Amino acid sequence: MQRLESFIYWILKSEFRKKMVILLTIAAFFASLLMFPLGGVLARMLPGKSATTYSIYVDTPTGSSIQQTKKVTGCVSNILRDEEEILDISIFYAQGIPLDYAGLVKGSLMKRTENVAEISVNLTPTSAREEASFLMISRLRPVIQETCQNLIPGSVIKFVEQPSGPPTLAQIVVEVHGENIPRTRKLAVEVADILTNTKDLVDIDIMADDIYEKYQLIPNIEKIALAKLSIEQVNNILYLAFEGMVIATKNSENRSLQIPIFLGLSDKTKRLKDDSYNAIRSKLTSLTLMNQQGLMIPLTEVVKIIKVNSHPTIMHKDLKRMINVIAETDNVSQVYPLLEARATMEEKFSDKYIVSSAPISTYMFDLELEHKRTGEKFLLRWDGEMKVTLDTFRDLGAAFIAALVLIFFLLVIYYKSFALSAIILGGSFLSLIGVIIGHWVADLVTTQTFFLTATSLIGFIALMGISSRNSLLLIDYAMGLIKDQGMERKRAIALASATRAIPIFLTAVAIILGSALLAGDPIFGGLGVALISGTVAAVFVSLLFVPVLMDNTDAMMPDDFVKPPKEPSKFFASLGTMLDSIISKIKNFVLGYLEKKKEDKK
């Protein structure tokens, strides 16, 4: 360790070399932070999880027949049959699959119409295949959607994975709130169009029923009575002609309950030539009933055919009417598509609406719209996994700040010095350089995107104590050499760094080896990489950056030492002037922005 001591002492002897160490460290810190806006490191709640199953939702337009739904579903299943890693496929028409974790929060249990279907796909075990399930989905999605969605115009095919994180309706959810349902539906369509044209967003869908025209068959009670028929007769033949009905039951020795016997006409008989009024009337004309006098009465004599609009389902949340617009991301962070889509919405909706942002204290990405002509108000509220991600990062950030404050005050109580406490805290905080760079390197060497996740932040918070320990070792040992042995400060700091380097290295090696097992885990990989790369950065910061700061503080000197005051160096004086100028410009920009917002509202 003699060479390390000589190297550190060589740095401390020169003011220029000390300034260069500080500048390089600060530059590395800000360069690592720039990786977030530049896309070098992407943030996400949790990465994709390779599972052994996933589902495909097929939604044809509202009012579609079961035959049309089967046409689209058959196209999807034909493509899936060519995949060698798919074990089996189960198709459920007009309903969702038996309730699973994903379906519990996505509402598949409520599917009970002929225009929906769900395909359950079971894969080979993860250990027996190279391709992860979410990568398979990313590969198959464009092929299936391009081939099958256009068979029935207006159909939507969505791929649903088992969530690796908290259960949410979708990764990105836009809640369109408004009391005027027709305008709210129109606004939801405009929001969906913007999301469709946003890069990296897939599986866009509006969770609302389409309004369509249908024919209602209403028995005429007066004519039924005059024709000597009963209402039950008319209802039964209508159900039998168009749906089918239970006509009897069967007993079985193997079952305690009776088995219903269902009677229905063939599909060919039930089908109409087209969806016109004449086709339905022709169908009813072919159906006759015998009255009490033995006469055959056609149904057209006792049944009215009325064209009406369908009644869509009205969704509520917190007693407010709303429509959900959902979207998924294709193996990317949700933050960047969100910011792009939100900026596009602000620009597009400003033509018809007065657009304002919701208070930051509640929902910072929400948009409040007020129609310029009618004064109607609408709210675009962002939800889904994206909001859970932002909330989690916010809470973990608050926990990190709380840990910093607590460590700082504990150090102040121990050392009786704000300067030494700030040095230790600064050295610990700069280990963030290694955490970010480690995720960047991991993203380069892995075949899939390596995200900065919630587990990564947990690892960084845990790293604070380890980094603080390294600085404590140096400061305590150096202060002992200065106060007890009267050693010159620069030599004492250099000797302390060289002497304590061995336990610091051994601790780092133990953490790296222990975290190596976590680095390959799909969920806790971020935690492992954060601990490994952050520990490496903490070692360099402790042995290079912290000694330079220690040499620039008088707290390292004996208590009876009084250092004569001196003028600050030109470098630090110019640095202070530059920081004052930057702070002043930021302050003026913020004040100008707030003033402009007030004028826009007026």
Protein Blocks (a to p, Z undefined) as FASTA:
>chain_A
ZZmmmmmmmmmmpmklmmmmmmmmmmmmmmmmmmmmnomaccdfbdcdddfbdcdddddd
ehiafklmmmmmmmmmmmmmmpmklmbdcddehiacdddfklmmnopmmgccfkbccddd
ddddfklpfbdfklmmmmmmmmmmmmmmmmpghiacddddddfbdcdfbfbdcddddfbl
mlmmmmmmmmmmmmmmpghiahiacddddddddddddddfklmmmnopafklmmmmmmmm
mnopcfbdcddfkbcbdcdddddddfklmpcfblcfklmmmmmmmpccddfkopacdfkl
mcccdddddddddddeehiacdddddddehiafklmmmmmmmmmmmmmmmmpccddddfk
lmmmbccdddfklopacddddedjklmmmmmmmmmmmmmmmmmmmmmmmmmmmnopaklm
mmmmmmmmmmmmmmmmmmmmmmmmpmbdcdddfklmmmmmmmmmmmmmmmmmmmmmmmmm
mmmnopafklmmmmmmmmmmmmmmmmmmmmmmmmmmmmmpmklmmmmmmmmmmmmmmmmm
mmmmmmmmmmmpcklpcfklccddddddfklmmmmmmmmmmmmmmmmmmmmmmmmmmmmm
ZZ
